[in-house]
Amino acid sequence: MLNINTNELPEKQENDFSPFKAQVPVLIEQFQVDTNQQTGLQYLSLKAQVLDGEYKGRILWDDFNGLIDGTSEAWNNARNFNITEASGARIRTLLEAVGLPQLTDPSQLVNKTCVMDVYVNKKGYQAVSKYLAAGVQSTPQQAAPQANNPSANPGTASTPFDSSNAQPPANPFASS
């Protein structure tokens, strides 16, 4: 059912439009197969806790659609773009960051640490652009210091990652 090989996945994609970007060290607490309630399609769901820094203790999520055998075409049709390629590029960076050349069972990622490169997407939701090995960070973004200044970034939350209700953010790609 699950056999993801980093050599068969696309390279990472960059998302540079965000007014907020941060790289945070995380512990992967949960990585599992879930089912989308609207479409009935299965996907991989990641839940991670920030280990250090300003956002220590906060919970972050990421979803990988179209990577489970037999779901790629349906996910791409449901979202009207190649979501499988985007998910594949992100999970490739995740697997490389934790040193796994191949993923055959979701439990292989539980209790692994890495650095999550997060941003706020165009719809105001927390999103992940890539993963890095623990201790590795890219060049810092210049826009990050303004992230907690609502007047500088209208429409953005003053705290970009609020885990106080311990619920994952709404799916920005879900149809209403």
JOPE-V447200 format. One record per residue. SS is DSSP state (H for helix, E for strand, L for the rest). PHI is phi in whole degrees, -180 to 180 (999 if undefined). OMEGA is omega in whole degrees, 0 to 359 (none if undefined). Layout:
# JOPE-V447200
ss->SS phi->PHI omega->OMEGA
ss->SS phi->PHI omega->OMEGA
This chain:
# JOPE-V447200
ss->L phi->999 omega->182
ss->L phi->-125 omega->178
ss->L phi->-154 omega->184
ss->E phi->-106 omega->182
ss->E phi->-116 omega->184
ss->H phi->-60 omega->180
ss->H phi->-70 omega->182
ss->H phi->-104 omega->184
ss->L phi->-108 omega->179
ss->L phi->-69 omega->177
ss->L phi->-70 omega->181
ss->L phi->-62 omega->177
ss->L phi->-116 omega->180
ss->L phi->-100 omega->176
ss->L phi->-126 omega->187
ss->L phi->-104 omega->183
ss->L phi->-87 omega->187
ss->L phi->-76 omega->173
ss->L phi->-77 omega->180
ss->L phi->-133 omega->173
ss->E phi->-139 omega->176
ss->E phi->-150 omega->173
ss->E phi->-116 omega->185
ss->E phi->-126 omega->176
ss->E phi->-74 omega->183
ss->E phi->-133 omega->171
ss->E phi->-111 omega->179
ss->E phi->-77 omega->182
ss->E phi->-89 omega->185
ss->E phi->-149 omega->173
ss->E phi->-145 omega->189
ss->E phi->-151 omega->173
ss->E phi->-87 omega->177
ss->E phi->-121 omega->178
ss->E phi->-123 omega->178
ss->L phi->-69 omega->184
ss->L phi->-69 omega->180
ss->L phi->-80 omega->186
ss->L phi->-102 omega->185
ss->L phi->79 omega->181
ss->L phi->-84 omega->178
ss->E phi->-84 omega->178
ss->E phi->-151 omega->177
ss->E phi->-98 omega->184
ss->E phi->-123 omega->180
ss->E phi->-115 omega->174
ss->E phi->-126 omega->183
ss->E phi->-135 omega->178
ss->E phi->-112 omega->178
ss->E phi->-70 omega->186
ss->L phi->-90 omega->189
ss->L phi->-155 omega->175
ss->L phi->88 omega->185
ss->L phi->-58 omega->184
ss->L phi->-105 omega->182
ss->L phi->-50 omega->178
ss->L phi->90 omega->180
ss->L phi->-74 omega->180
ss->E phi->-104 omega->177
ss->E phi->-123 omega->180
ss->E phi->-126 omega->171
ss->E phi->-149 omega->177
ss->E phi->-119 omega->179
ss->E phi->-124 omega->184
ss->E phi->-98 omega->173
ss->L phi->81 omega->182
ss->L phi->-101 omega->178
ss->L phi->-85 omega->183
ss->L phi->-46 omega->176
ss->L phi->86 omega->183
ss->L phi->-110 omega->187
ss->H phi->-57 omega->183
ss->H phi->-62 omega->180
ss->H phi->-63 omega->179
ss->H phi->-64 omega->181
ss->H phi->-63 omega->178
ss->H phi->-68 omega->181
ss->H phi->-67 omega->185
ss->H phi->-106 omega->178
ss->L phi->60 omega->170
ss->L phi->-160 omega->185
ss->L phi->-81 omega->180
ss->H phi->-68 omega->178
ss->H phi->-63 omega->179
ss->H phi->-67 omega->179
ss->H phi->-64 omega->178
ss->H phi->-65 omega->180
ss->H phi->-63 omega->179
ss->H phi->-65 omega->180
ss->H phi->-69 omega->182
ss->H phi->-70 omega->175
ss->H phi->-61 omega->180
ss->H phi->-65 omega->178
ss->H phi->-65 omega->181
ss->H phi->-63 omega->178
ss->H phi->-66 omega->181
ss->H phi->-64 omega->181
ss->H phi->-99 omega->175
ss->L phi->79 omega->177
ss->L phi->-107 omega->179
ss->L phi->-74 omega->182
ss->E phi->-149 omega->179
ss->E phi->-118 omega->180
ss->L phi->-118 omega->180
ss->L phi->-146 omega->181
ss->H phi->-55 omega->182
ss->H phi->-66 omega->179
ss->H phi->-62 omega->183
ss->H phi->-94 omega->183
ss->L phi->-66 omega->181
ss->L phi->70 omega->173
ss->L phi->-90 omega->177
ss->E phi->-114 omega->176
ss->E phi->-164 omega->175
ss->E phi->-110 omega->180
ss->E phi->-101 omega->176
ss->E phi->-93 omega->186
ss->E phi->-112 omega->178
ss->E phi->-151 omega->174
ss->E phi->-102 omega->184
ss->L phi->-78 omega->184
ss->L phi->-60 omega->180
ss->L phi->-95 omega->176
ss->L phi->88 omega->180
ss->L phi->-100 omega->173
ss->E phi->-65 omega->179
ss->E phi->-142 omega->182
ss->E phi->-118 omega->178
ss->E phi->-93 omega->181
ss->E phi->-168 omega->176
ss->E phi->-124 omega->179
ss->E phi->-128 omega->175
ss->L phi->-63 omega->179
ss->L phi->-55 omega->180
ss->L phi->90 omega->180
ss->L phi->-111 omega->177
ss->L phi->-135 omega->176
ss->L phi->-78 omega->176
ss->L phi->-64 omega->181
ss->L phi->-61 omega->178
ss->L phi->-83 omega->180
ss->H phi->-71 omega->184
ss->H phi->-78 omega->186
ss->H phi->-58 omega->182
ss->H phi->-61 omega->180
ss->H phi->-87 omega->187
ss->L phi->-57 omega->182
ss->L phi->-98 omega->178
ss->L phi->-110 omega->184
ss->L phi->-58 omega->180
ss->L phi->-71 omega->178
ss->L phi->-79 omega->182
ss->L phi->-134 omega->182
ss->L phi->-56 omega->178
ss->L phi->88 omega->178
ss->L phi->-103 omega->180
ss->L phi->-74 omega->179
ss->L phi->-74 omega->174
ss->L phi->-123 omega->189
ss->L phi->-64 omega->183
ss->L phi->-124 omega->183
ss->L phi->-100 omega->180
ss->L phi->-103 omega->184
ss->L phi->-61 omega->178
ss->L phi->-98 omega->175
ss->L phi->52 omega->176
ss->L phi->-117 omega->178
ss->L phi->-67 omega->178
ss->L phi->-65 omega->179
ss->L phi->-63 omega->180
ss->L phi->-77 omega->182
ss->L phi->-68 omega->182
ss->L phi->-96 omega->181
ss->L phi->-69 omega->178
ss->L phi->-81 omega->184
ss->L phi->-84 omega->none
